[in-house]
Amino acid sequence: MVDIDAVRDWLGRLPGGSPGRHADDWDAFQKRDRPVVTLFGSYDTGKSSLLRRLLVDSGHDVPDWLTISARHETFEVNDVDLGTCIVRDTPGFEVGASGVREQNNSRAMAAVALTDIGIAVLTPQLVTAERDVLRRLLTQGWPAGTMWFVISRFDEAGGNPEYNLAAYRDLGDRKVRELRNLFGLDDQVPVFVVSQDPFQTAGPVTDLDRDTWDEFRDWDGMQDLTNALGALSPSALPGWRHAAGQRYWSAVLNDTLSELRAQLADYAEQARMAAHGVDRRDQWERQLGNLDRAAQAGLEGLVDEVLRRSWDSGSAADELQRTVSEWFAKHEGHLDRLRQSIRKGKERDRALPTWAGFASLVGTLKSGEDTATAADGPGQLSQHTNTIGSMLLGVLRTMTEDLSDTTGKKTKAVKIAEKVRPYVGTVEAALPLTVYLTTLVDQHLANRTRLHQGKAAAEMRQQVVAECTRLVRGTWQPFVDDVRDEIIAQTKDQVDLDASLRQLVRELQEAIVEGEDLSRAPARPLRQTGA
């Protein structure tokens, strides 16, 4: 038993959630003033041919969507008016199916949750792979007499009623006992044995008259089923609707929980990938900072030593050019090794099995595409839960800052670096310094006689040291910025999504815990339910 109001409130508080179509479908179902009867079962059990027979026998037209075939022909949930009740046809379910057929399974099971009377249609072989599905359905709180079974197409069971009617009926009785034993059904559960189209008399034709099957009515079992449907009374609707509400909202709760768990697994994986990117950025930026500090730590002392040693010899420009070129070559090598480490690290990340999912998420968020699938019929529970992924994407979009693609956009530092790069690590690297120093040295020699050799010369040398150091640092900085920009670019998507994914994972975890608390009431088997 579930608290329906609590479930609806919980749905409304999901990340981006709302009871939405769940409430709309339930409200529409509640407004039905006649019992809703749903045929369900595996494909090729004869649901559509059974519905055709009921319609023709009652004088109703067969709708165009109702087709008779041994193939998968029913893909939607459709209703027909049978006078005393509304009969719903569902897609045949197939255990272990995927893709469209898996969606058909979900549509059929959702329709069974949103009905007053459920009719499981089986072949004479009874059940095989779908046995567990039916057993789960039988524990979902059906009031006595609201879950029926039809053993369909019984003229194909092996006996010919036209030659040995007694043997045919004995076989039918044995199959009924076998079915009751298989599922532990008590006598309150109606079981009908029918041959809705004996010997394929009508085949796939839908434009038929009632007299098509007149010669088989004594034994085809259809009259008992027709009488049972005609005896359904609206006076029993309050109790049936209460039970249907429990089934439907329990199914909504459980299916939504299943979808949330699947989404949590996906988003938790994406959150781990995002956190990995944050760690990568922190690690690489620390390495870059250490390289930059190590490069600049002794730069001023290095320039001062070279100028002090060669100032008066006239070779200061040449000495400084050689020294600065060596300094650039050494520390540019360190930057290049870090850059290679960054790129190889990113290549390893892209090779991870989880990277494709993260890249797909980023692409979806950037494109702004909505993957929601609209529900298109009664009881489309699967379609509802499929929209949860789209709701969460919408939430993530609002939580996440700009993820626009910056490919092709170059920062100022990168542009500067590209201009300066040809000089780094070469003799020409110190060319601006050489020109500057030559001018200063010439000025020093020209003013030698005017300057006091002690203090004035020292001041001029310190001025040159400071200016040279500034110029070297200014030339070096764009290359540091270039590597930093690459670090940011390589980890941008992960860092941008990190906080939002962590928050979404927390919200999903909290929603699942609350939903699980709502679903802890034990299910009751069919035989224990009262009228």
Helices and strands as residue ranges (DSSP letters): H 4-12, H 20-30, E 36-40, H 47-57, E 78-81, E 86-89, H 100-113, E 117-122, H 131-138, E 147-151, G 154-156, H 165-183, E 191-193, G 198-200, G 210-216, H 222-230, G 234-236, H 237-297, H 299-310, H 316-351, H 355-367, H 381-399, H 412-420, G 421-423, G 427-430, H 431-446, H 455-518, G 526-528
